[in-house]
Amino acid sequence: MKLYTFSPAPNPQRVNYLLKYKGVSIETQEVDLREQAHFDQAYLDINPSATVPALYIDENCTLVDGIAICHYLDKKFPEKPLFGKTDEETAVILGWVHRIYVDGLGAVAEILRNTSEFFKGRAIPGTLSVEQLPALAERGLIRLNAFFDMLDKRLKNHEYIVGDKLTQADIDAYVACNFAGWVKQSVPEKNEHLIAWHKKMMNILDT
Ligand SMILES: N[C@@H](CCC(=O)N[C@@H](CS)C(=O)NCC(=O)O)C(=O)O
């Protein structure tokens, strides 16, 4: 098993925090996105989508989506489960993980990829050549604020996003809130429940 990653990037961070929380280390190789190393043929042979993270399991199986990698590693290293214990818990957590990926990480990515000089002509991750659309950045900001409001509402009556323990949903939402900093956004002061939860996550995940 080998993890291909670029530690500063948000989707790799979802996996990194899972491993850190569980106290597990696996063989890892950095693929420097700043140097465009994900377009090297050697990496395209591993993941033709040219994205990170990717988890090579064996010659028949390489996972190339954060949700699949995290779920797989959670099963492989079952101490401190992050995807629940019952089928129902797992299903609810997967629903939140999906929502956070689309509405949180997706919103920030929409802003970043449609404004940053670095992503000119590459407004979508991977191998497609796609021009930036400034209107999508504007829409991304609306989506991001709706995401913050939605999480704030959820956390008003919940200690964690799902149940009474940290799950992958908390890790992913924490990564999404931090990723907002890449586009000079942060959780608005009015979202006091989300701010308090974010501080708690920082203590658990980053100390
Ligand atoms: N479907 C993948 C997408 C991962 C993704 O978008 N990764 C970004 C880094 S966070 C990437 O590899 N970008 C490559 C690029 O910018 O071309 C997942 O869910 O993990």
The ligand as a Tripos MOL2 file, in Angstrom:
@<TRIPOS>MOLECULE
LIG
   20    19     1     0     0
SMALL
NO_CHARGES

@<TRIPOS>ATOM
      1 N1        -11.9690   13.2930   -6.7660 N.3       1 LIG1
      2 C1        -10.7830   13.5870   -5.9990 C.3       1 LIG1
      3 C2        -10.3640   15.0160   -6.2960 C.3       1 LIG1
      4 C3         -9.0980   15.3640   -5.5980 C.3       1 LIG1
      5 C4         -8.6050   16.7450   -5.9960 C.2       1 LIG1
      6 O1         -9.3070   17.5750   -6.6160 O.2       1 LIG1
      7 N2         -7.3570   16.9910   -5.6120 N.am      1 LIG1
      8 C5         -6.7100   18.2420   -5.9420 C.3       1 LIG1
      9 C6         -5.8700   18.7020   -4.7440 C.3       1 LIG1
     10 S1         -6.8970   19.0630   -3.3600 S.3       1 LIG1
     11 C7         -5.7810   17.9920   -7.1090 C.2       1 LIG1
     12 O2         -5.2200   16.9230   -7.1950 O.2       1 LIG1
     13 N3         -5.6100   18.9540   -8.0130 N.am      1 LIG1
     14 C8         -4.7980   18.7490   -9.1480 C.3       1 LIG1
     15 C9         -4.7940   19.9310  -10.0650 C.2       1 LIG1
     16 O3         -4.9040   21.0420   -9.5570 O.co2     1 LIG1
     17 O4         -4.6690   19.7560  -11.2650 O.co2     1 LIG1
     18 C10       -11.0380   13.3550   -4.5230 C.2       1 LIG1
     19 O5        -12.2180   13.3110   -4.1250 O.co2     1 LIG1
     20 O6        -10.0860   13.1730   -3.7450 O.co2     1 LIG1
@<TRIPOS>BOND
     1     1     2 1
     2     2     3 1
     3     2    18 1
     4     3     4 1
     5     4     5 1
     6     5     6 2
     7     5     7 1
     8     7     8 1
     9     8     9 1
    10     8    11 1
    11     9    10 1
    12    11    12 2
    13    11    13 1
    14    13    14 1
    15    14    15 1
    16    15    16 2
    17    15    17 1
    18    18    19 2
    19    18    20 1
@<TRIPOS>SUBSTRUCTURE
     1 LIG1         1 GROUP 0 **** ****
